[in-house]
Amino acid sequence: MSNSTLVNPQSMMDTLSIHTEMAKGAIKITPNPKDHGVQPASFTELMETKVAAINFDQNASSALMRAVDSGESDDLVGAMVASQKASLSFSTMIQIRNRLVQAFDEVMKMPL
C-alpha cells in the first residue's frame, strides 16, 4: 500500500477539532449570502457533499483496517474508531434517505 492512500492522522485531528468547535457553536457553518455574495447550497449539492464525505470515511476506514491487517500499522484503536465513525455516518445517511422517501410518499398521497 502506498503512503498516498493512508489517511494523515494530523488532518483527521484537525477535522475532529473543527467538528468539535462547530458542535460548541464557536464556528458557524452557514455563511450569510448578503455578506459574501455566496448563494446558499442547493439540496442536491448538500446531498452530494454528504455522500462524498461518507464515502471518504468508508475509504479511510478501509485503508486503516487494511494497514492493521497487513501489519503496516499497530493503531487498532484508530482503525476501530474510524470504522465506527464510517458505520454511524452510513446509518445516519440511510435514516435520512428513509425519511425523505417517507416524506415524498406523503406528498404523493396528497389530493390535488
Secondary structure, DSSP 8 states (H G I E B T S, - for coil): --GGGS--HHHHHHHHHHHHHHHHTSS--S--HHHH------HHHHHHHHHHHHHHHHHHHHHHHHHHHHTS---HHHHHHHHHHHHHHHHHHHHHHHHHHHHHHHHHHS--
